[in-house]
């Protein structure tokens, strides 16, 4: 089974870190490219600002978060 790598801003899945960091990410508030989510794979992912839980990083990052002081969307905690 191959390892999976996820963008912490949009939740897209990649097969390598190099392919992840080469793509641009419209949700990255700190830059232009996808940024590696450094937490491991989990059954549930929690927003570090409001505590809501989701079954995937991509579903978490799609939702709006009124408590995120840095932007509009949920952001995964490690």
mmJSON file of the N, C-alpha and C atoms, coordinates in Angstrom:
{"data_MODEL":{"atom_site":{
"group_PDB":["ATOM","ATOM","ATOM","ATOM","ATOM","ATOM","ATOM","ATOM","ATOM","ATOM","ATOM","ATOM","ATOM","ATOM","ATOM","ATOM","ATOM","ATOM","ATOM","ATOM","ATOM","ATOM","ATOM","ATOM","ATOM","ATOM","ATOM","ATOM","ATOM","ATOM","ATOM","ATOM","ATOM","ATOM","ATOM","ATOM","ATOM","ATOM","ATOM","ATOM","ATOM","ATOM","ATOM","ATOM","ATOM","ATOM","ATOM","ATOM","ATOM","ATOM","ATOM","ATOM","ATOM","ATOM","ATOM","ATOM","ATOM","ATOM","ATOM","ATOM","ATOM","ATOM","ATOM","ATOM","ATOM","ATOM","ATOM","ATOM","ATOM","ATOM","ATOM","ATOM","ATOM","ATOM","ATOM","ATOM","ATOM","ATOM","ATOM","ATOM","ATOM","ATOM","ATOM","ATOM","ATOM","ATOM","ATOM","ATOM","ATOM","ATOM","ATOM","ATOM","ATOM","ATOM","ATOM","ATOM","ATOM","ATOM","ATOM","ATOM","ATOM","ATOM","ATOM","ATOM","ATOM","ATOM","ATOM","ATOM","ATOM","ATOM","ATOM","ATOM","ATOM","ATOM","ATOM","ATOM","ATOM","ATOM","ATOM","ATOM","ATOM","ATOM","ATOM","ATOM","ATOM","ATOM","ATOM","ATOM","ATOM","ATOM","ATOM","ATOM","ATOM","ATOM","ATOM","ATOM","ATOM","ATOM","ATOM","ATOM","ATOM","ATOM","ATOM","ATOM","ATOM","ATOM","ATOM","ATOM","ATOM","ATOM","ATOM","ATOM","ATOM","ATOM","ATOM","ATOM","ATOM","ATOM","ATOM","ATOM","ATOM","ATOM","ATOM","ATOM","ATOM","ATOM","ATOM","ATOM","ATOM","ATOM","ATOM","ATOM","ATOM","ATOM","ATOM","ATOM","ATOM","ATOM","ATOM","ATOM","ATOM","ATOM","ATOM","ATOM","ATOM","ATOM","ATOM","ATOM","ATOM","ATOM","ATOM","ATOM","ATOM","ATOM","ATOM","ATOM","ATOM","ATOM","ATOM","ATOM","ATOM","ATOM","ATOM","ATOM","ATOM","ATOM","ATOM","ATOM","ATOM","ATOM","ATOM","ATOM","ATOM","ATOM","ATOM","ATOM","ATOM","ATOM","ATOM","ATOM","ATOM","ATOM","ATOM","ATOM","ATOM","ATOM","ATOM","ATOM","ATOM","ATOM","ATOM","ATOM","ATOM","ATOM"],
"id":[1,2,3,4,5,6,7,8,9,10,11,12,13,14,15,16,17,18,19,20,21,22,23,24,25,26,27,28,29,30,31,32,33,34,35,36,37,38,39,40,41,42,43,44,45,46,47,48,49,50,51,52,53,54,55,56,57,58,59,60,61,62,63,64,65,66,67,68,69,70,71,72,73,74,75,76,77,78,79,80,81,82,83,84,85,86,87,88,89,90,91,92,93,94,95,96,97,98,99,100,101,102,103,104,105,106,107,108,109,110,111,112,113,114,115,116,117,118,119,120,121,122,123,124,125,126,127,128,129,130,131,132,133,134,135,136,137,138,139,140,141,142,143,144,145,146,147,148,149,150,151,152,153,154,155,156,157,158,159,160,161,162,163,164,165,166,167,168,169,170,171,172,173,174,175,176,177,178,179,180,181,182,183,184,185,186,187,188,189,190,191,192,193,194,195,196,197,198,199,200,201,202,203,204,205,206,207,208,209,210,211,212,213,214,215,216,217,218,219,220,221,222,223,224,225,226,227,228,229,230,231,232,233,234],
"type_symbol":["N","C","C","N","C","C","N","C","C","N","C","C","N","C","C","N","C","C","N","C","C","N","C","C","N","C","C","N","C","C","N","C","C","N","C","C","N","C","C","N","C","C","N","C","C","N","C","C","N","C","C","N","C","C","N","C","C","N","C","C","N","C","C","N","C","C","N","C","C","N","C","C","N","C","C","N","C","C","N","C","C","N","C","C","N","C","C","N","C","C","N","C","C","N","C","C","N","C","C","N","C","C","N","C","C","N","C","C","N","C","C","N","C","C","N","C","C","N","C","C","N","C","C","N","C","C","N","C","C","N","C","C","N","C","C","N","C","C","N","C","C","N","C","C","N","C","C","N","C","C","N","C","C","N","C","C","N","C","C","N","C","C","N","C","C","N","C","C","N","C","C","N","C","C","N","C","C","N","C","C","N","C","C","N","C","C","N","C","C","N","C","C","N","C","C","N","C","C","N","C","C","N","C","C","N","C","C","N","C","C","N","C","C","N","C","C","N","C","C","N","C","C","N","C","C","N","C","C","N","C","C","N","C","C"],
"label_atom_id":["N","CA","C","N","CA","C","N","CA","C","N","CA","C","N","CA","C","N","CA","C","N","CA","C","N","CA","C","N","CA","C","N","CA","C","N","CA","C","N","CA","C","N","CA","C","N","CA","C","N","CA","C","N","CA","C","N","CA","C","N","CA","C","N","CA","C","N","CA","C","N","CA","C","N","CA","C","N","CA","C","N","CA","C","N","CA","C","N","CA","C","N","CA","C","N","CA","C","N","CA","C","N","CA","C","N","CA","C","N","CA","C","N","CA","C","N","CA","C","N","CA","C","N","CA","C","N","CA","C","N","CA","C","N","CA","C","N","CA","C","N","CA","C","N","CA","C","N","CA","C","N","CA","C","N","CA","C","N","CA","C","N","CA","C","N","CA","C","N","CA","C","N","CA","C","N","CA","C","N","CA","C","N","CA","C","N","CA","C","N","CA","C","N","CA","C","N","CA","C","N","CA","C","N","CA","C","N","CA","C","N","CA","C","N","CA","C","N","CA","C","N","CA","C","N","CA","C","N","CA","C","N","CA","C","N","CA","C","N","CA","C","N","CA","C","N","CA","C","N","CA","C","N","CA","C","N","CA","C","N","CA","C","N","CA","C","N","CA","C","N","CA","C"],
"label_alt_id":[null,null,null,null,null,null,null,null,null,null,null,null,null,null,null,null,null,null,null,null,null,null,null,null,null,null,null,null,null,null,null,null,null,null,null,null,null,null,null,null,null,null,null,null,null,null,null,null,null,null,null,null,null,null,null,null,null,null,null,null,null,null,null,null,null,null,null,null,null,null,null,null,null,null,null,null,null,null,null,null,null,null,null,null,null,null,null,null,null,null,null,null,null,null,null,null,null,null,null,null,null,null,null,null,null,null,null,null,null,null,null,null,null,null,null,null,null,null,null,null,null,null,null,null,null,null,null,null,null,null,null,null,null,null,null,null,null,null,null,null,null,null,null,null,null,null,null,null,null,null,null,null,null,null,null,null,null,null,null,null,null,null,null,null,null,null,null,null,null,null,null,null,null,null,null,null,null,null,null,null,null,null,null,null,null,null,null,null,null,null,null,null,null,null,null,null,null,null,null,null,null,null,null,null,null,null,null,null,null,null,null,null,null,null,null,null,null,null,null,null,null,null,null,null,null,null,null,null,null,null,null,null,null,null],
"label_comp_id":["UNK","UNK","UNK","UNK","UNK","UNK","UNK","UNK","UNK","UNK","UNK","UNK","UNK","UNK","UNK","UNK","UNK","UNK","UNK","UNK","UNK","UNK","UNK","UNK","UNK","UNK","UNK","UNK","UNK","UNK","UNK","UNK","UNK","UNK","UNK","UNK","UNK","UNK","UNK","UNK","UNK","UNK","UNK","UNK","UNK","UNK","UNK","UNK","UNK","UNK","UNK","UNK","UNK","UNK","UNK","UNK","UNK","UNK","UNK","UNK","UNK","UNK","UNK","UNK","UNK","UNK","UNK","UNK","UNK","UNK","UNK","UNK","UNK","UNK","UNK","UNK","UNK","UNK","UNK","UNK","UNK","UNK","UNK","UNK","UNK","UNK","UNK","UNK","UNK","UNK","UNK","UNK","UNK","UNK","UNK","UNK","UNK","UNK","UNK","UNK","UNK","UNK","UNK","UNK","UNK","UNK","UNK","UNK","UNK","UNK","UNK","UNK","UNK","UNK","UNK","UNK","UNK","UNK","UNK","UNK","UNK","UNK","UNK","UNK","UNK","UNK","UNK","UNK","UNK","UNK","UNK","UNK","UNK","UNK","UNK","UNK","UNK","UNK","UNK","UNK","UNK","UNK","UNK","UNK","UNK","UNK","UNK","UNK","UNK","UNK","UNK","UNK","UNK","UNK","UNK","UNK","UNK","UNK","UNK","UNK","UNK","UNK","UNK","UNK","UNK","UNK","UNK","UNK","UNK","UNK","UNK","UNK","UNK","UNK","UNK","UNK","UNK","UNK","UNK","UNK","UNK","UNK","UNK","UNK","UNK","UNK","UNK","UNK","UNK","UNK","UNK","UNK","UNK","UNK","UNK","UNK","UNK","UNK","UNK","UNK","UNK","UNK","UNK","UNK","UNK","UNK","UNK","UNK","UNK","UNK","UNK","UNK","UNK","UNK","UNK","UNK","UNK","UNK","UNK","UNK","UNK","UNK","UNK","UNK","UNK","UNK","UNK","UNK","UNK","UNK","UNK","UNK","UNK","UNK"],
"label_asym_id":["A","A","A","A","A","A","A","A","A","A","A","A","A","A","A","A","A","A","A","A","A","A","A","A","A","A","A","A","A","A","A","A","A","A","A","A","A","A","A","A","A","A","A","A","A","A","A","A","A","A","A","A","A","A","A","A","A","A","A","A","A","A","A","A","A","A","A","A","A","A","A","A","A","A","A","A","A","A","A","A","A","A","A","A","A","A","A","A","A","A","A","A","A","A","A","A","A","A","A","A","A","A","A","A","A","A","A","A","A","A","A","A","A","A","A","A","A","A","A","A","A","A","A","A","A","A","A","A","A","A","A","A","A","A","A","A","A","A","A","A","A","A","A","A","A","A","A","A","A","A","A","A","A","A","A","A","A","A","A","A","A","A","A","A","A","A","A","A","A","A","A","A","A","A","A","A","A","A","A","A","A","A","A","A","A","A","A","A","A","A","A","A","A","A","A","A","A","A","A","A","A","A","A","A","A","A","A","A","A","A","A","A","A","A","A","A","A","A","A","A","A","A","A","A","A","A","A","A","A","A","A","A","A","A"],
"label_entity_id":["1","1","1","1","1","1","1","1","1","1","1","1","1","1","1","1","1","1","1","1","1","1","1","1","1","1","1","1","1","1","1","1","1","1","1","1","1","1","1","1","1","1","1","1","1","1","1","1","1","1","1","1","1","1","1","1","1","1","1","1","1","1","1","1","1","1","1","1","1","1","1","1","1","1","1","1","1","1","1","1","1","1","1","1","1","1","1","1","1","1","1","1","1","1","1","1","1","1","1","1","1","1","1","1","1","1","1","1","1","1","1","1","1","1","1","1","1","1","1","1","1","1","1","1","1","1","1","1","1","1","1","1","1","1","1","1","1","1","1","1","1","1","1","1","1","1","1","1","1","1","1","1","1","1","1","1","1","1","1","1","1","1","1","1","1","1","1","1","1","1","1","1","1","1","1","1","1","1","1","1","1","1","1","1","1","1","1","1","1","1","1","1","1","1","1","1","1","1","1","1","1","1","1","1","1","1","1","1","1","1","1","1","1","1","1","1","1","1","1","1","1","1","1","1","1","1","1","1","1","1","1","1","1","1"],
"label_seq_id":[1,1,1,2,2,2,3,3,3,4,4,4,5,5,5,6,6,6,7,7,7,8,8,8,9,9,9,10,10,10,11,11,11,12,12,12,13,13,13,14,14,14,15,15,15,16,16,16,17,17,17,18,18,18,19,19,19,20,20,20,21,21,21,22,22,22,23,23,23,24,24,24,25,25,25,26,26,26,27,27,27,28,28,28,29,29,29,30,30,30,31,31,31,32,32,32,33,33,33,34,34,34,35,35,35,36,36,36,37,37,37,38,38,38,39,39,39,40,40,40,41,41,41,42,42,42,43,43,43,44,44,44,45,45,45,46,46,46,47,47,47,48,48,48,49,49,49,50,50,50,51,51,51,52,52,52,53,53,53,54,54,54,55,55,55,56,56,56,57,57,57,58,58,58,59,59,59,60,60,60,61,61,61,62,62,62,63,63,63,64,64,64,65,65,65,66,66,66,67,67,67,68,68,68,69,69,69,70,70,70,71,71,71,72,72,72,73,73,73,74,74,74,75,75,75,76,76,76,77,77,77,78,78,78],
"pdbx_PDB_ins_code":[null,null,null,null,null,null,null,null,null,null,null,null,null,null,null,null,null,null,null,null,null,null,null,null,null,null,null,null,null,null,null,null,null,null,null,null,null,null,null,null,null,null,null,null,null,null,null,null,null,null,null,null,null,null,null,null,null,null,null,null,null,null,null,null,null,null,null,null,null,null,null,null,null,null,null,null,null,null,null,null,null,null,null,null,null,null,null,null,null,null,null,null,null,null,null,null,null,null,null,null,null,null,null,null,null,null,null,null,null,null,null,null,null,null,null,null,null,null,null,null,null,null,null,null,null,null,null,null,null,null,null,null,null,null,null,null,null,null,null,null,null,null,null,null,null,null,null,null,null,null,null,null,null,null,null,null,null,null,null,null,null,null,null,null,null,null,null,null,null,null,null,null,null,null,null,null,null,null,null,null,null,null,null,null,null,null,null,null,null,null,null,null,null,null,null,null,null,null,null,null,null,null,null,null,null,null,null,null,null,null,null,null,null,null,null,null,null,null,null,null,null,null,null,null,null,null,null,null,null,null,null,null,null,null],
"Cartn_x":[0.848,0.0,0.887,0.632,1.459,0.986,1.938,1.638,0.902,0.039,-0.73,-0.295,-0.304,0.069,-1.066,-1.417,-2.562,-2.158,-2.843,-2.664,-3.458,-2.839,-3.527,-4.558,-4.517,-5.453,-6.692,-6.534,-7.685,-8.009,-7.091,-7.338,-7.084,-6.571,-6.288,-5.233,-5.386,-4.488,-3.469,-2.216,-1.129,-0.334,0.377,1.176,2.596,3.009,4.339,4.301,5.261,5.353,5.733,6.606,7.029,5.866,5.004,3.851,2.871,2.74,1.853,2.331,3.607,4.131,4.292,4.178,4.289,2.985,1.86,0.571,0.135,-0.541,-1.031,-2.323,-2.524,-3.688,-4.369,-5.589,-6.334,-6.756,-6.676,-7.071,-5.907,-4.682,-3.512,-3.406,-3.649,-3.622,-2.208,-1.238,0.137,1.005,0.47,1.262,0.436,1.123,0.446,0.28,1.102,1.15,0.499,0.216,-0.271,0.782,0.332,1.236,0.91,1.927,1.767,1.059,0.037,-0.585,0.338,0.877,1.899,1.358,0.068,-0.512,-0.687,-0.865,-1.062,-2.501,-2.733,-4.1,-4.893,-6.134,-6.994,-8.389,-9.166,-10.566,-11.396,-11.018,-11.731,-10.703,-11.038,-10.174,-10.926,-10.231,-10.847,-10.32,-11.206,-10.811,-10.126,-8.949,-8.217,-8.823,-9.763,-10.377,-11.714,-12.539,-13.889,-14.163,-13.318,-13.482,-14.416,-15.02,-15.897,-15.083,-15.686,-15.005,-15.585,-14.703,-15.069,-14.35,-14.862,-14.272,-13.078,-12.855,-11.7,-11.2,-9.939,-9.38,-10.092,-10.392,-11.036,-12.417,-13.193,-14.508,-14.367,-13.357,-13.128,-12.772,-11.836,-11.351,-12.351,-13.396,-14.418,-15.402,-15.529,-16.513,-16.019,-16.906,-16.575,-16.451,-15.526,-15.317,-15.323,-16.356,-16.483,-15.478,-14.795,-13.828,-12.381,-12.147,-10.788,-10.383,-9.428,-9.03,-8.18,-7.654,-6.766,-7.439,-8.679,-9.337,-10.764,-11.283,-12.698,-13.012,-12.055,-12.332,-11.78,-12.324,-11.791,-10.335,-9.549,-8.143,-7.868,-7.253,-7.048,-5.981,-6.247,-5.194,-4.354,-3.172,-2.302,-2.836],
"Cartn_y":[-1.188,0.0,1.243,2.164,3.36,4.431,5.246,6.321,7.444,8.126,9.233,10.524,11.611,12.924,13.887,14.743,15.636,17.097,17.966,19.402,19.839,20.615,21.05,22.145,22.768,23.85,23.367,22.43,21.994,20.517,19.734,18.327,17.399,17.911,17.047,16.023,14.851,13.724,13.575,13.293,13.084,11.845,11.282,10.086,10.414,11.683,12.094,13.547,13.885,15.261,16.2,15.75,16.614,16.959,16.003,16.319,17.232,17.087,17.946,19.395,19.614,20.981,21.692,20.978,21.602,22.249,21.781,22.291,23.536,24.429,25.637,25.327,26.05,25.837,27.177,27.319,28.554,28.831,27.836,28.021,28.338,28.269,28.554,30.055,30.478,31.897,32.437,31.537,31.957,31.912,31.415,31.292,30.794,30.337,29.947,28.443,27.639,26.205,25.385,24.114,23.181,23.056,22.841,22.684,21.362,20.628,19.307,19.349,18.508,18.265,17.295,17.697,16.908,15.916,15.878,14.877,13.563,12.49,11.194,10.98,9.883,9.538,9.15,9.603,9.374,8.98,8.448,8.13,9.412,10.398,11.677,12.81,13.929,15.117,16.263,16.987,18.037,19.408,20.409,21.783,22.36,22.957,23.489,24.773,25.372,26.613,26.404,25.509,25.362,23.978,22.987,21.653,20.72,21.177,20.283,19.161,17.988,16.805,16.363,15.847,15.355,14.044,13.266,11.965,12.051,13.212,13.382,14.819,15.009,16.364,17.194,16.585,17.355,17.851,17.042,17.518,18.585,18.476,19.484,20.829,20.838,22.095,22.763,22.069,22.665,23.532,23.266,23.983,25.302,26.265,27.573,27.478,28.256,28.287,29.731,30.106,31.47,31.82,30.816,31.07,31.149,30.899,30.956,32.42,32.926,34.329,34.615,33.569,33.734,33.561,33.151,32.905,32.474,31.851,31.531,30.068,29.157,27.724,27.029,25.816,24.975,24.636,24.448,24.084,22.895,21.818,20.628,20.824,20.255,20.218,18.981,18.917,17.76,16.645],
"Cartn_z":[0.0,0.0,0.0,-0.908,-1.001,-0.022,0.37,1.315,0.595,1.328,0.764,1.442,0.676,1.186,0.864,1.828,1.683,1.843,1.106,1.27,2.5,3.381,4.59,4.318,3.155,2.84,2.094,1.165,0.362,0.518,1.101,1.33,0.162,-0.958,-2.111,-1.755,-2.307,-2.041,-3.161,-2.781,-3.748,-3.358,-4.33,-4.069,-3.619,-3.763,-3.313,-2.838,-2.011,-1.521,-2.656,-3.55,-4.654,-5.583,-5.865,-6.726,-6.006,-4.708,-3.92,-3.953,-3.68,-3.569,-4.904,-6.017,-7.332,-7.787,-7.245,-7.687,-6.937,-7.625,-6.957,-6.205,-5.095,-4.244,-3.973,-4.434,-4.258,-2.829,-1.957,-0.559,0.367,-0.126,0.705,0.928,2.151,2.487,2.648,2.814,3.063,1.807,0.728,-0.492,-1.651,-2.668,-3.9,-4.049,-3.37,-3.602,-2.489,-2.826,-1.82,-0.723,0.501,1.633,2.318,2.68,3.259,4.616,4.756,6.063,6.785,7.927,8.604,9.625,9.813,10.691,9.945,10.652,10.018,9.593,8.885,8.487,9.723,9.78,10.937,10.473,11.381,11.085,11.066,11.872,11.951,11.984,11.346,11.324,11.985,12.834,13.649,13.235,13.148,12.858,14.098,13.907,15.043,15.593,14.9,15.36,16.055,15.54,16.118,16.698,16.376,16.933,16.171,15.088,14.307,13.702,13.605,13.087,11.748,10.902,9.577,9.313,8.36,8.049,7.099,6.478,5.584,5.655,5.278,5.248,4.193,3.047,1.976,2.382,3.091,3.529,4.617,5.466,6.496,5.874,4.935,4.366,3.422,3.014,2.145,2.925,4.229,5.03,5.581,5.687,6.257,7.768,8.322,9.769,10.24,10.982,11.495,12.575,13.123,14.196,13.706,12.435,11.898,11.706,12.505,12.391,11.158,10.525,9.39,8.039,8.035,6.758,6.934,5.903,5.838,6.129,5.961,5.999,7.235,7.491,8.564,8.226,9.257,9.097,10.002,9.482,10.316,11.38,12.554,13.565,13.305,13.85,13.62,14.416],
"occupancy":[1.0,1.0,1.0,1.0,1.0,1.0,1.0,1.0,1.0,1.0,1.0,1.0,1.0,1.0,1.0,1.0,1.0,1.0,1.0,1.0,1.0,1.0,1.0,1.0,1.0,1.0,1.0,1.0,1.0,1.0,1.0,1.0,1.0,1.0,1.0,1.0,1.0,1.0,1.0,1.0,1.0,1.0,1.0,1.0,1.0,1.0,1.0,1.0,1.0,1.0,1.0,1.0,1.0,1.0,1.0,1.0,1.0,1.0,1.0,1.0,1.0,1.0,1.0,1.0,1.0,1.0,1.0,1.0,1.0,1.0,1.0,1.0,1.0,1.0,1.0,1.0,1.0,1.0,1.0,1.0,1.0,1.0,1.0,1.0,1.0,1.0,1.0,1.0,1.0,1.0,1.0,1.0,1.0,1.0,1.0,1.0,1.0,1.0,1.0,1.0,1.0,1.0,1.0,1.0,1.0,1.0,1.0,1.0,1.0,1.0,1.0,1.0,1.0,1.0,1.0,1.0,1.0,1.0,1.0,1.0,1.0,1.0,1.0,1.0,1.0,1.0,1.0,1.0,1.0,1.0,1.0,1.0,1.0,1.0,1.0,1.0,1.0,1.0,1.0,1.0,1.0,1.0,1.0,1.0,1.0,1.0,1.0,1.0,1.0,1.0,1.0,1.0,1.0,1.0,1.0,1.0,1.0,1.0,1.0,1.0,1.0,1.0,1.0,1.0,1.0,1.0,1.0,1.0,1.0,1.0,1.0,1.0,1.0,1.0,1.0,1.0,1.0,1.0,1.0,1.0,1.0,1.0,1.0,1.0,1.0,1.0,1.0,1.0,1.0,1.0,1.0,1.0,1.0,1.0,1.0,1.0,1.0,1.0,1.0,1.0,1.0,1.0,1.0,1.0,1.0,1.0,1.0,1.0,1.0,1.0,1.0,1.0,1.0,1.0,1.0,1.0,1.0,1.0,1.0,1.0,1.0,1.0,1.0,1.0,1.0,1.0,1.0,1.0,1.0,1.0,1.0,1.0,1.0,1.0],
"B_iso_or_equiv":[0.0,0.0,0.0,0.0,0.0,0.0,0.0,0.0,0.0,0.0,0.0,0.0,0.0,0.0,0.0,0.0,0.0,0.0,0.0,0.0,0.0,0.0,0.0,0.0,0.0,0.0,0.0,0.0,0.0,0.0,0.0,0.0,0.0,0.0,0.0,0.0,0.0,0.0,0.0,0.0,0.0,0.0,0.0,0.0,0.0,0.0,0.0,0.0,0.0,0.0,0.0,0.0,0.0,0.0,0.0,0.0,0.0,0.0,0.0,0.0,0.0,0.0,0.0,0.0,0.0,0.0,0.0,0.0,0.0,0.0,0.0,0.0,0.0,0.0,0.0,0.0,0.0,0.0,0.0,0.0,0.0,0.0,0.0,0.0,0.0,0.0,0.0,0.0,0.0,0.0,0.0,0.0,0.0,0.0,0.0,0.0,0.0,0.0,0.0,0.0,0.0,0.0,0.0,0.0,0.0,0.0,0.0,0.0,0.0,0.0,0.0,0.0,0.0,0.0,0.0,0.0,0.0,0.0,0.0,0.0,0.0,0.0,0.0,0.0,0.0,0.0,0.0,0.0,0.0,0.0,0.0,0.0,0.0,0.0,0.0,0.0,0.0,0.0,0.0,0.0,0.0,0.0,0.0,0.0,0.0,0.0,0.0,0.0,0.0,0.0,0.0,0.0,0.0,0.0,0.0,0.0,0.0,0.0,0.0,0.0,0.0,0.0,0.0,0.0,0.0,0.0,0.0,0.0,0.0,0.0,0.0,0.0,0.0,0.0,0.0,0.0,0.0,0.0,0.0,0.0,0.0,0.0,0.0,0.0,0.0,0.0,0.0,0.0,0.0,0.0,0.0,0.0,0.0,0.0,0.0,0.0,0.0,0.0,0.0,0.0,0.0,0.0,0.0,0.0,0.0,0.0,0.0,0.0,0.0,0.0,0.0,0.0,0.0,0.0,0.0,0.0,0.0,0.0,0.0,0.0,0.0,0.0,0.0,0.0,0.0,0.0,0.0,0.0,0.0,0.0,0.0,0.0,0.0,0.0],
"pdbx_formal_charge":[null,null,null,null,null,null,null,null,null,null,null,null,null,null,null,null,null,null,null,null,null,null,null,null,null,null,null,null,null,null,null,null,null,null,null,null,null,null,null,null,null,null,null,null,null,null,null,null,null,null,null,null,null,null,null,null,null,null,null,null,null,null,null,null,null,null,null,null,null,null,null,null,null,null,null,null,null,null,null,null,null,null,null,null,null,null,null,null,null,null,null,null,null,null,null,null,null,null,null,null,null,null,null,null,null,null,null,null,null,null,null,null,null,null,null,null,null,null,null,null,null,null,null,null,null,null,null,null,null,null,null,null,null,null,null,null,null,null,null,null,null,null,null,null,null,null,null,null,null,null,null,null,null,null,null,null,null,null,null,null,null,null,null,null,null,null,null,null,null,null,null,null,null,null,null,null,null,null,null,null,null,null,null,null,null,null,null,null,null,null,null,null,null,null,null,null,null,null,null,null,null,null,null,null,null,null,null,null,null,null,null,null,null,null,null,null,null,null,null,null,null,null,null,null,null,null,null,null,null,null,null,null,null,null],
"auth_seq_id":[1,1,1,2,2,2,3,3,3,4,4,4,5,5,5,6,6,6,7,7,7,8,8,8,9,9,9,10,10,10,11,11,11,12,12,12,13,13,13,14,14,14,15,15,15,16,16,16,17,17,17,18,18,18,19,19,19,20,20,20,21,21,21,22,22,22,23,23,23,24,24,24,25,25,25,26,26,26,27,27,27,28,28,28,29,29,29,30,30,30,31,31,31,32,32,32,33,33,33,34,34,34,35,35,35,36,36,36,37,37,37,38,38,38,39,39,39,40,40,40,41,41,41,42,42,42,43,43,43,44,44,44,45,45,45,46,46,46,47,47,47,48,48,48,49,49,49,50,50,50,51,51,51,52,52,52,53,53,53,54,54,54,55,55,55,56,56,56,57,57,57,58,58,58,59,59,59,60,60,60,61,61,61,62,62,62,63,63,63,64,64,64,65,65,65,66,66,66,67,67,67,68,68,68,69,69,69,70,70,70,71,71,71,72,72,72,73,73,73,74,74,74,75,75,75,76,76,76,77,77,77,78,78,78],
"auth_comp_id":["UNK","UNK","UNK","UNK","UNK","UNK","UNK","UNK","UNK","UNK","UNK","UNK","UNK","UNK","UNK","UNK","UNK","UNK","UNK","UNK","UNK","UNK","UNK","UNK","UNK","UNK","UNK","UNK","UNK","UNK","UNK","UNK","UNK","UNK","UNK","UNK","UNK","UNK","UNK","UNK","UNK","UNK","UNK","UNK","UNK","UNK","UNK","UNK","UNK","UNK","UNK","UNK","UNK","UNK","UNK","UNK","UNK","UNK","UNK","UNK","UNK","UNK","UNK","UNK","UNK","UNK","UNK","UNK","UNK","UNK","UNK","UNK","UNK","UNK","UNK","UNK","UNK","UNK","UNK","UNK","UNK","UNK","UNK","UNK","UNK","UNK","UNK","UNK","UNK","UNK","UNK","UNK","UNK","UNK","UNK","UNK","UNK","UNK","UNK","UNK","UNK","UNK","UNK","UNK","UNK","UNK","UNK","UNK","UNK","UNK","UNK","UNK","UNK","UNK","UNK","UNK","UNK","UNK","UNK","UNK","UNK","UNK","UNK","UNK","UNK","UNK","UNK","UNK","UNK","UNK","UNK","UNK","UNK","UNK","UNK","UNK","UNK","UNK","UNK","UNK","UNK","UNK","UNK","UNK","UNK","UNK","UNK","UNK","UNK","UNK","UNK","UNK","UNK","UNK","UNK","UNK","UNK","UNK","UNK","UNK","UNK","UNK","UNK","UNK","UNK","UNK","UNK","UNK","UNK","UNK","UNK","UNK","UNK","UNK","UNK","UNK","UNK","UNK","UNK","UNK","UNK","UNK","UNK","UNK","UNK","UNK","UNK","UNK","UNK","UNK","UNK","UNK","UNK","UNK","UNK","UNK","UNK","UNK","UNK","UNK","UNK","UNK","UNK","UNK","UNK","UNK","UNK","UNK","UNK","UNK","UNK","UNK","UNK","UNK","UNK","UNK","UNK","UNK","UNK","UNK","UNK","UNK","UNK","UNK","UNK","UNK","UNK","UNK","UNK","UNK","UNK","UNK","UNK","UNK"],
"auth_asym_id":["A","A","A","A","A","A","A","A","A","A","A","A","A","A","A","A","A","A","A","A","A","A","A","A","A","A","A","A","A","A","A","A","A","A","A","A","A","A","A","A","A","A","A","A","A","A","A","A","A","A","A","A","A","A","A","A","A","A","A","A","A","A","A","A","A","A","A","A","A","A","A","A","A","A","A","A","A","A","A","A","A","A","A","A","A","A","A","A","A","A","A","A","A","A","A","A","A","A","A","A","A","A","A","A","A","A","A","A","A","A","A","A","A","A","A","A","A","A","A","A","A","A","A","A","A","A","A","A","A","A","A","A","A","A","A","A","A","A","A","A","A","A","A","A","A","A","A","A","A","A","A","A","A","A","A","A","A","A","A","A","A","A","A","A","A","A","A","A","A","A","A","A","A","A","A","A","A","A","A","A","A","A","A","A","A","A","A","A","A","A","A","A","A","A","A","A","A","A","A","A","A","A","A","A","A","A","A","A","A","A","A","A","A","A","A","A","A","A","A","A","A","A","A","A","A","A","A","A","A","A","A","A","A","A"],
"auth_atom_id":["N","CA","C","N","CA","C","N","CA","C","N","CA","C","N","CA","C","N","CA","C","N","CA","C","N","CA","C","N","CA","C","N","CA","C","N","CA","C","N","CA","C","N","CA","C","N","CA","C","N","CA","C","N","CA","C","N","CA","C","N","CA","C","N","CA","C","N","CA","C","N","CA","C","N","CA","C","N","CA","C","N","CA","C","N","CA","C","N","CA","C","N","CA","C","N","CA","C","N","CA","C","N","CA","C","N","CA","C","N","CA","C","N","CA","C","N","CA","C","N","CA","C","N","CA","C","N","CA","C","N","CA","C","N","CA","C","N","CA","C","N","CA","C","N","CA","C","N","CA","C","N","CA","C","N","CA","C","N","CA","C","N","CA","C","N","CA","C","N","CA","C","N","CA","C","N","CA","C","N","CA","C","N","CA","C","N","CA","C","N","CA","C","N","CA","C","N","CA","C","N","CA","C","N","CA","C","N","CA","C","N","CA","C","N","CA","C","N","CA","C","N","CA","C","N","CA","C","N","CA","C","N","CA","C","N","CA","C","N","CA","C","N","CA","C","N","CA","C","N","CA","C","N","CA","C","N","CA","C","N","CA","C","N","CA","C","N","CA","C","N","CA","C"],
"pdbx_PDB_model_num":[1,1,1,1,1,1,1,1,1,1,1,1,1,1,1,1,1,1,1,1,1,1,1,1,1,1,1,1,1,1,1,1,1,1,1,1,1,1,1,1,1,1,1,1,1,1,1,1,1,1,1,1,1,1,1,1,1,1,1,1,1,1,1,1,1,1,1,1,1,1,1,1,1,1,1,1,1,1,1,1,1,1,1,1,1,1,1,1,1,1,1,1,1,1,1,1,1,1,1,1,1,1,1,1,1,1,1,1,1,1,1,1,1,1,1,1,1,1,1,1,1,1,1,1,1,1,1,1,1,1,1,1,1,1,1,1,1,1,1,1,1,1,1,1,1,1,1,1,1,1,1,1,1,1,1,1,1,1,1,1,1,1,1,1,1,1,1,1,1,1,1,1,1,1,1,1,1,1,1,1,1,1,1,1,1,1,1,1,1,1,1,1,1,1,1,1,1,1,1,1,1,1,1,1,1,1,1,1,1,1,1,1,1,1,1,1,1,1,1,1,1,1,1,1,1,1,1,1,1,1,1,1,1,1]
}}}
